[in-house]
Amino acid sequence: MLPLTTLKTVLSFLLVVGSPVFSIPLNTRTTAVSLAAKFKAAGATNIVAGDRARAQALHHAAKTGKYYANASITNVVVIGYTIQVGIGNPMKHYGLLVDSASGNTWIGADQEYTITSTSTGTGDAVAVSYGSGNFSGQEYLDTITLSSLSVSKQSIGVANEYQGFRGVDGVLGIGPMSLTKGTVSNTDTVPTIMDNLFSQNSINSEILGVYFVPVSEEDPTGTLTFGGSNSSLMTSDITYTPITSASPACNYWGIDQSITYGDSTILSSAAGIVDTATVLILIATDAFDAYKNVTGATLDETTGLLKITSDQYSNLKPLIFTIGGTAFTLTPNAQIWPRSMNNVIGDTSSNSDDIYLIVADIGNDTFGFVNGYTFLERFYSIFDTTNKRVGFATTAYTESTSN
């Protein structure tokens, strides 16, 4: 029987401009990596534009099989989790955005790649577009270290050109391997970090547990668990749902869900994706219009978010996501942007208590929804490649009122 190892390294929670971050059986080898929340003001304001562009690019890429050729927009803000990753020997640390809707890992944005004794250039070109950012460069194989875990000969992109990644060194792709299709020349797909952790016997199951503490908490932390999940961080049983069969969401961590507001259905069962690198909860236009009407919210031109009054906030009803037959409820407080952080979304008013909703319009020709980190910080999530499913459970922060 293998011991349960809990090893920690600190990840930073950063504001990034234009960029696209357990019940465990005792015989499962896992490594837990701790998270910490940190913000950097970046000057741009419209997170809605960035999230929407990302969703549309991801949708287009999956439909066409071209994960490398989408146009990007600039001057938008995305908030993402970054992890300090060691690369090479001697090891150098890079801060990489944790992205569950990408399979590629790459570096060379804020900090240049240093060639070491473990670096091998393949001579192949690599390029990926995220809608709100992109990069192109050359492929290398190198050793990557995540706390005690080590992956040898991991494919990484070394950027010659990039756009939309100020504040990070690159991306750690934890999405399915199929998302790397066509991104590296002379290659169909390349194994992801998770694939190689599993194939090199660093973990027994290709499972990632994700635990985000709301960033508005006094001591925001969190945990990524490679190889399993941690029941001590959950307050309910896990509900698993299979990866949706609907294309193109099935290419990502795609699931089926419906959404009700109070007793009113605003989104019938639809296919969409779960994405750590999207900030907001994006829903189909007709569902968004229904949500806007029932809440009485108005669209704020500066932030692009829905805005409500204190009285309207007092009257907010639960927003219920039905996934795998289980209701996951966002309380009124969970539906609003943290008021203490209004400055990072471009709220320039003198009233620091302005109230903004974190549900936005996904736009046309895209998924039925994207559940971004503002959803994930209220629930424990499990990305299970081994069994082709996604799991959710409540946590101590599901009903937090810190926003």
Helices and strands as residue ranges (DSSP letters): E 11-17, E 31-36, H 47-64, E 77-87, E 92-99, E 106-107, E 120-129, E 134-146, E 149-163, E 170-173, G 177-180, H 193-199, E 207-212, E 221-226, G 231-233, E 239-242, G 249-251, E 254-261, E 264-274, E 281-283, H 285-295, E 298-299, E 306-308, H 310-314, E 319-323, E 326-330, G 333-335, G 339-345, E 355-356, E 359-361, E 369-371, H 373-376, E 379-384, E 389-394
